[in-house]
Amino acid sequence: MPSRRPAPATAPLRRTAATLAAAALALSLAACDAFPGARQDNDEQATPSAAAPTLDPAAIAAAEQVSVDPGWLCRPGEGEDPVPSREGGTMTPRTVSAAGNEVTISGDFALEDGAAYGGFAPEALVLPADPTARGLPADGADVEPGTPDSPVPPMVVRARVEVPAGAEDGNEDATDGGATDEGPARAPSAVTARLTLGTCDDAPLPDGQYLLRLSGGGMEGSGRQAERSGWTASEDVMVDVVEGRLRAVPGAVSSTDGEIPADLSSLACGTELAPVGDGDGLAVRAEDPTTTIPAEIPRDSVGDGARARVTVTSTDHGTRALLAGIVVTDPATGTITAGARNAQAIPLQWLDAEGATTGETAWTTHGACHGALSPGTYRAQAFAATVDAEGATHLVLSEPWDVQVVPGDGAD
């Protein structure tokens, strides 16, 4: 993207990178000295300088940002994509953090054969996420950006940290493109993209769940160098905006299948049903519950069970691990007889002020803990399970209601 890059902005970063590179080299040598018996043959011991450089996250966090002009996105059709090609390399996101309007994403970086490294100037296309299909943009959002028919993105990059080629090596003598007397600048093996997001009309960030489609290029701006230095991320990165502030999504890059490990042993067959933990801000209620269930599978039906509309709300809005459902217990013992769960993970779901409402069923004509439930009186409750920031599982229960399992298949 076009940008104005004041000269003083890059000098502190170069000096910081140089200091860190020197410190890393000293530590590497000290580590070698700690093993006096280690072989020192040149053909068997790699020198620290042979390793690919990295963009240190601490240096990026301390660096000054430069402004970015998002006009080509804010006024679709009136500008050109500032990155001519994104085929030159790949960034693989590993960690995500966010605060206020800033998001920082670190990960591995690799250029394709024949690509050139001209510095690191990240950008991002922000797409609204589909709340029902993790990792996919909302319907109509995934179109070519900047074209006359494309929508204005909900957010755009307004500022970023740019790293000139050669700064990763602490090279203060790098010329255009980072080249020195020792040859062209080397591409880093790990990078950190620090971006400030805003809106085209300077409004507060809109609440919701979004995907950041990271890409970028060198700092040359045009020509053959720019065409060979463009890169893209291996996957979109999910972030939340809650009350106008960015928030990292748990498991956004570590749980690409969209599920968070959880301990659901409290929902196992034969377990005495009871809340677990303090609920982590969740509340659950059941509406329109069934109170009478046939003992046999009704004709032309897949089965029957305790049904209800289950609504989960939270005092803390945003994307979180959430599993909702219904369990049936034996009122004499309080143990689970139907609706048990034995999964080892919980899916991520967006929760706003309205919460999330789903239709749930605890099957009783089949799939119960001991086949089908026999006629009699049972107790049903809706539940909501979540995982907090420390990885602990919480289980919240609704008010119970009685269900009658009656003989037959319910046919008149």
C-alpha positions as CSV (number, residue, x, y, z in Angstrom):
1,M,0.0,0.0,0.0
2,P,1.3,3.5,-0.6
3,S,2.8,5.0,2.5
4,R,4.8,7.8,3.9
5,R,7.9,6.5,5.6
6,P,9.8,9.1,7.7
7,A,13.5,8.5,7.8
8,P,13.8,8.5,11.6
9,A,11.3,5.6,11.9
10,T,13.7,3.0,10.6
11,A,16.8,4.0,12.4
12,P,15.8,2.9,16.0
13,L,14.6,-0.4,14.5
14,R,17.9,-1.0,12.8
15,R,19.9,-0.2,15.9
16,T,17.7,-2.4,18.0
17,A,18.0,-5.3,15.5
18,A,21.7,-4.8,15.4
19,T,22.0,-5.0,19.2
20,L,19.8,-8.1,19.4
21,A,21.7,-9.8,16.6
22,A,25.0,-9.1,18.4
23,A,23.5,-10.4,21.7
24,A,22.3,-13.5,20.0
25,L,25.7,-14.1,18.5
26,A,27.4,-13.7,21.9
27,L,24.9,-16.1,23.5
28,S,25.5,-18.7,20.8
29,L,29.2,-18.5,21.3
30,A,28.9,-18.8,25.1
31,A,26.7,-21.8,24.6
32,C,29.4,-23.5,22.5
33,D,32.0,-22.6,25.1
34,A,29.9,-24.4,27.7
35,F,30.7,-27.8,26.1
36,P,34.5,-28.0,26.0
37,G,34.4,-31.5,24.5
38,A,32.3,-30.4,21.5
39,R,34.0,-30.7,18.1
40,Q,35.0,-27.4,16.5
41,D,35.5,-28.7,12.9
42,N,34.4,-26.2,10.4
43,D,32.7,-28.8,8.3
44,E,30.6,-30.2,11.2
45,Q,29.7,-27.0,13.1
46,A,27.5,-24.4,11.6
47,T,28.4,-20.8,12.3
48,P,25.8,-18.5,13.9
49,S,26.1,-16.1,11.0
50,A,24.9,-18.9,8.6
51,A,21.5,-19.0,10.2
52,A,18.7,-17.1,8.6
53,P,17.9,-13.8,10.4
54,T,14.6,-13.2,12.1
55,L,12.4,-10.2,12.8
56,D,12.5,-10.0,16.6
57,P,9.0,-9.4,18.1
58,A,10.4,-7.1,20.8
59,A,12.1,-4.9,18.2
60,I,8.8,-4.7,16.2
61,A,6.8,-3.8,19.3
62,A,9.2,-0.9,20.1
63,A,9.4,0.3,16.5
64,E,7.5,3.4,15.2
65,Q,4.6,2.7,12.8
66,V,4.2,4.5,9.5
67,S,0.8,5.5,8.1
68,V,-0.8,3.5,5.3
69,D,-3.2,4.9,2.6
70,P,-6.1,2.5,2.2
71,G,-7.8,4.5,-0.5
72,W,-7.8,1.6,-3.0
73,L,-10.1,-0.3,-0.6
74,C,-12.1,2.6,0.8
75,R,-12.9,3.8,-2.7
76,P,-13.2,0.6,-4.7
77,G,-12.3,1.0,-8.4
78,E,-10.3,4.2,-7.9
79,G,-6.9,2.7,-7.2
80,E,-4.7,-0.3,-7.8
81,D,-3.6,-3.1,-5.5
82,P,-0.3,-1.9,-4.1
83,V,1.2,-5.4,-4.2
84,P,1.7,-6.5,-7.8
85,S,2.1,-10.2,-6.9
86,R,1.7,-12.3,-3.9
87,E,3.4,-15.4,-5.3
88,G,6.9,-14.8,-3.9
89,G,6.6,-16.4,-0.5
90,T,4.5,-17.6,2.4
91,M,4.0,-16.5,6.0
92,T,2.7,-19.2,8.4
93,P,1.0,-17.6,11.4
94,R,2.0,-19.0,14.8
95,T,0.9,-16.5,17.4
96,V,-1.6,-13.7,17.6
97,S,-2.1,-10.9,20.1
98,A,-4.4,-7.8,20.0
99,A,-5.1,-4.7,22.1
100,G,-7.1,-1.6,21.2
101,N,-6.8,-1.1,17.5
102,E,-3.5,-3.0,17.1
103,V,-2.9,-6.6,16.2
104,T,0.4,-8.4,16.1
105,I,0.9,-11.7,14.3
106,S,4.2,-13.7,14.3
107,G,5.1,-16.7,12.3
108,D,7.4,-18.5,10.0
109,F,8.5,-16.9,6.7
110,A,9.9,-18.5,3.5
111,L,10.4,-17.2,-0.1
112,E,10.0,-19.3,-3.2
113,D,12.9,-20.1,-5.4
114,G,13.8,-17.1,-7.5
115,A,11.9,-14.6,-5.3
116,A,13.6,-11.5,-4.0
117,Y,13.5,-10.0,-0.5
118,G,13.0,-6.3,-0.5
119,G,12.0,-5.7,3.1
120,F,8.9,-6.5,5.1
121,A,5.8,-4.3,4.6
122,P,2.7,-6.3,5.8
123,E,-0.9,-5.5,4.9
124,A,-4.2,-7.2,5.5
125,L,-7.6,-7.5,3.9
126,V,-10.3,-7.7,6.6
127,L,-13.3,-9.8,5.9
128,P,-16.4,-10.5,8.1
129,A,-16.4,-14.1,9.2
130,D,-19.2,-16.6,8.8
131,P,-20.4,-17.4,12.3
132,T,-21.7,-20.8,11.2
133,A,-18.6,-22.0,9.3
134,R,-15.3,-21.4,11.1
135,G,-12.6,-19.9,9.0
136,L,-14.8,-18.9,6.0
137,P,-15.8,-15.4,5.1
138,A,-19.4,-14.4,5.3
139,D,-21.6,-14.7,2.2
140,G,-20.7,-12.1,-0.4
141,A,-17.6,-10.9,1.4
142,D,-14.9,-13.0,-0.4
143,V,-14.7,-11.0,-3.6
144,E,-11.7,-9.4,-5.4
145,P,-11.0,-6.3,-3.4
146,G,-10.6,-2.8,-4.8
147,T,-12.8,-3.5,-7.9
148,P,-15.8,-1.3,-8.7
149,D,-18.3,-3.9,-7.5
150,S,-16.5,-4.9,-4.3
151,P,-17.8,-3.8,-0.9
152,V,-15.9,-1.4,1.3
153,P,-14.2,-3.6,4.0
154,P,-15.4,-3.2,7.6
155,M,-11.8,-2.4,8.6
156,V,-8.6,-1.4,6.9
157,V,-4.9,-1.1,7.8
158,R,-4.2,2.4,8.8
159,A,-0.6,2.0,10.1
160,R,2.1,-0.7,10.3
161,V,5.7,-1.3,11.1
162,E,7.9,-1.6,8.0
163,V,11.3,-3.3,8.1
164,P,13.9,-2.4,5.4
165,A,15.8,-5.2,3.9
166,G,19.0,-5.8,5.8
167,A,17.7,-4.5,9.1
168,E,17.2,-8.1,10.3
169,D,21.0,-8.6,10.2
170,G,21.6,-5.3,12.1
171,N,23.0,-4.0,8.8
172,E,23.3,-0.2,9.0
173,D,25.1,0.0,5.6
174,A,22.3,-1.6,3.5
175,T,21.6,0.2,0.3
176,D,18.5,0.0,-1.9
177,G,16.9,-3.5,-1.6
178,G,19.2,-4.2,1.4
179,A,22.2,-5.2,-0.7
180,T,25.6,-4.7,0.7
181,D,29.2,-5.6,-0.3
182,E,28.4,-9.0,1.0
183,G,25.5,-9.5,-1.4
184,P,21.7,-9.2,-1.4
185,A,19.7,-9.1,1.8
186,R,18.6,-12.4,3.2
187,A,15.0,-13.1,3.8
188,P,14.2,-13.7,7.5
189,S,13.0,-17.1,8.6
190,A,10.5,-15.6,11.1
191,V,8.6,-12.4,10.9
192,T,6.2,-10.3,13.0
193,A,3.5,-8.1,11.4
194,R,2.2,-5.3,13.6
195,L,-0.8,-3.5,12.2
196,T,-3.1,-0.7,13.4
197,L,-6.7,-1.1,12.1
198,G,-9.3,1.5,11.5
199,T,-12.3,2.2,9.4
200,C,-12.6,4.1,6.1
201,D,-14.9,6.7,7.8
202,D,-12.9,6.9,11.0
203,A,-15.8,5.4,13.0
204,P,-15.1,3.0,15.9
205,L,-14.2,-0.6,15.0
206,P,-17.5,-2.5,14.5
207,D,-18.1,-5.4,16.9
208,G,-18.0,-8.9,15.3
209,Q,-15.8,-11.8,14.2
210,Y,-13.4,-11.1,11.4
211,L,-10.7,-12.8,9.2
212,L,-7.4,-11.1,8.5
213,R,-6.0,-12.1,5.1
214,L,-2.4,-11.2,5.6
215,S,-0.1,-10.4,2.7
216,G,2.6,-7.9,1.7
217,G,5.8,-7.3,-0.1
218,G,9.0,-5.4,-0.1
219,M,9.4,-1.6,0.3
220,E,10.4,-0.8,-3.3
221,G,6.8,-0.1,-4.3
222,S,7.0,-1.0,-8.0
223,G,9.1,-2.7,-10.7
224,R,10.6,-6.2,-11.0
225,Q,11.7,-6.2,-7.4
226,A,8.2,-5.6,-6.1
227,E,6.8,-8.3,-8.4
228,R,9.2,-10.9,-7.0
229,S,8.9,-10.0,-3.3
230,G,5.2,-10.2,-2.7
231,W,3.9,-12.9,-0.2
232,T,0.7,-14.1,1.4
233,A,-0.2,-15.9,4.6
234,S,-0.9,-19.7,4.6
235,E,-4.3,-19.1,6.2
236,D,-6.6,-16.4,7.4
237,V,-6.3,-15.3,11.0
238,M,-9.5,-14.9,13.0
239,V,-9.9,-11.9,15.4
240,D,-12.8,-10.4,17.4
241,V,-13.9,-6.8,17.9
242,V,-15.7,-6.4,21.2
243,E,-16.9,-3.0,22.3
244,G,-14.8,-1.4,19.6
245,R,-11.5,-3.1,20.6
246,L,-9.6,-5.9,18.9
247,R,-9.3,-9.2,20.8
248,A,-7.3,-12.3,19.9
249,V,-9.4,-15.5,19.4
250,P,-8.3,-18.5,21.5
251,G,-7.0,-21.2,19.3
252,A,-7.0,-18.9,16.2
253,V,-3.8,-20.4,14.9
254,S,-3.1,-23.3,17.3
255,S,-6.5,-25.0,16.8
256,T,-7.0,-24.8,13.1
257,D,-9.8,-27.4,13.3
258,G,-11.8,-24.8,15.3
259,E,-11.9,-26.8,18.6
260,I,-10.3,-26.3,22.0
261,P,-9.3,-29.3,24.2
262,A,-11.7,-29.8,27.1
263,D,-12.4,-32.2,29.9
264,L,-16.0,-33.4,29.4
265,S,-15.8,-36.3,31.9
266,S,-18.6,-34.6,33.9
267,L,-21.0,-35.4,31.0
268,A,-20.1,-39.1,30.8
269,C,-22.7,-41.9,31.2
270,G,-23.4,-42.8,34.8
271,T,-21.8,-39.6,36.1
272,E,-23.7,-37.7,38.8
273,L,-24.7,-34.5,37.0
274,A,-23.4,-31.3,38.8
275,P,-22.0,-27.9,37.7
276,V,-18.2,-27.6,37.2
277,G,-16.3,-24.5,38.0
278,D,-17.8,-21.0,38.3
279,G,-19.3,-21.0,34.8
280,D,-16.8,-18.4,33.5
281,G,-19.6,-15.9,32.9
282,L,-22.0,-18.3,31.1
283,A,-25.7,-18.7,31.7
284,V,-28.0,-21.3,30.1
285,R,-31.8,-21.7,29.8
286,A,-34.1,-24.1,28.1
287,E,-37.3,-23.0,26.4
288,D,-40.3,-25.0,24.9
289,P,-39.1,-28.3,26.4
290,T,-40.8,-31.6,25.6
291,T,-42.3,-33.3,28.7
292,T,-43.6,-36.5,27.1
293,I,-41.5,-38.9,25.1
294,P,-42.5,-42.3,23.5
295,A,-40.4,-45.3,24.6
296,E,-40.2,-46.6,21.0
297,I,-39.0,-44.9,17.8
298,P,-42.1,-43.3,16.2
299,R,-43.0,-44.5,12.7
300,D,-41.3,-42.6,9.8
301,S,-38.9,-41.0,12.3
302,V,-35.2,-41.2,13.2
303,G,-36.1,-41.3,16.9
304,D,-37.2,-39.1,19.7
305,G,-35.9,-37.6,22.9
306,A,-35.9,-34.7,25.3
307,R,-36.0,-31.5,23.2
308,A,-35.7,-27.8,23.9
309,R,-34.4,-24.5,22.5
310,V,-31.2,-23.9,24.4
311,T,-30.0,-20.3,24.8
312,V,-26.5,-19.6,26.1
313,T,-25.5,-16.0,27.2
314,S,-22.2,-14.7,28.5
315,T,-21.1,-11.6,30.4
316,D,-17.9,-11.6,28.2
317,H,-18.8,-11.2,24.5
318,G,-16.6,-12.6,21.7
319,T,-15.5,-15.9,20.3
320,R,-15.1,-18.7,22.9
321,A,-15.2,-22.4,23.3
322,L,-18.9,-23.4,23.7
323,L,-20.8,-26.7,23.7
324,A,-24.5,-26.7,24.4
325,G,-26.9,-29.6,24.8
326,I,-29.4,-31.5,26.9
327,V,-28.8,-34.4,29.3
328,V,-31.3,-36.7,31.0
329,T,-30.8,-38.1,34.5
330,D,-32.3,-40.7,36.7
331,P,-34.0,-38.6,39.5
332,A,-33.3,-41.4,42.1
333,T,-29.5,-41.2,41.6
334,G,-28.9,-38.0,39.7
335,T,-26.7,-39.9,37.2
336,I,-26.7,-39.3,33.4
337,T,-28.8,-41.8,31.4
338,A,-29.1,-40.0,28.0
339,G,-27.4,-37.1,26.2
340,A,-23.9,-38.1,27.5
341,R,-20.8,-36.6,25.8
342,N,-17.4,-38.2,25.4
343,A,-15.7,-35.7,23.1
344,Q,-12.3,-34.3,24.0
345,A,-12.7,-30.8,22.5
346,I,-15.2,-28.0,22.3
347,P,-15.9,-25.9,19.2
348,L,-15.3,-22.1,19.1
349,Q,-18.4,-19.9,18.7
350,W,-19.2,-16.2,18.6
351,L,-21.3,-14.9,21.5
352,D,-22.8,-11.4,21.5
353,A,-25.3,-9.7,23.8
354,E,-28.1,-11.9,22.4
355,G,-26.2,-15.1,23.1
356,A,-26.5,-18.2,21.0
357,T,-29.8,-20.3,20.6
358,T,-29.9,-23.8,19.2
359,G,-32.4,-26.6,19.0
360,E,-31.0,-29.5,21.1
361,T,-32.1,-33.1,21.6
362,A,-31.0,-35.8,24.1
363,W,-32.0,-39.0,22.3
364,T,-33.9,-41.5,24.5
365,T,-35.4,-44.0,22.0
366,H,-31.8,-44.9,20.9
367,G,-28.3,-43.9,21.7
368,A,-29.0,-43.5,25.4
369,C,-26.4,-44.9,27.9
370,H,-28.1,-48.3,28.0
371,G,-29.9,-48.4,24.7
372,A,-33.4,-46.9,24.9
373,L,-34.9,-45.5,28.1
374,S,-37.6,-47.6,29.8
375,P,-41.0,-46.0,30.5
376,G,-40.8,-43.9,33.7
377,T,-40.1,-40.4,35.0
378,Y,-36.8,-38.7,34.3
379,R,-35.3,-35.3,34.7
380,A,-33.8,-33.2,31.9
381,Q,-31.5,-30.2,32.0
382,A,-29.8,-28.0,29.4
383,F,-26.1,-27.5,29.8
384,A,-23.3,-25.3,28.4
385,A,-19.7,-26.2,28.6
386,T,-16.7,-23.8,28.0
387,V,-13.0,-23.5,28.5
388,D,-11.5,-20.5,30.2
389,A,-8.2,-18.7,29.4
390,E,-6.3,-21.1,31.7
391,G,-7.6,-24.2,30.0
392,A,-10.0,-25.2,32.8
393,T,-13.4,-26.6,31.7
394,H,-16.6,-25.2,33.2
395,L,-20.1,-26.7,33.1
396,V,-23.3,-24.7,33.6
397,L,-26.8,-26.2,34.0
398,S,-30.3,-24.9,33.4
399,E,-33.3,-25.3,35.7
400,P,-34.4,-29.0,35.5
401,W,-37.8,-30.2,34.1
402,D,-39.5,-33.6,34.3
403,V,-40.0,-35.8,31.3
404,Q,-42.3,-38.8,31.1
405,V,-41.2,-41.7,28.9
406,V,-44.4,-43.5,28.0
407,P,-44.9,-47.0,26.4
408,G,-45.4,-47.3,22.7
409,D,-44.3,-45.1,19.8
410,G,-46.7,-42.3,20.4
411,A,-49.0,-43.3,17.6
412,D,-52.7,-42.9,18.3
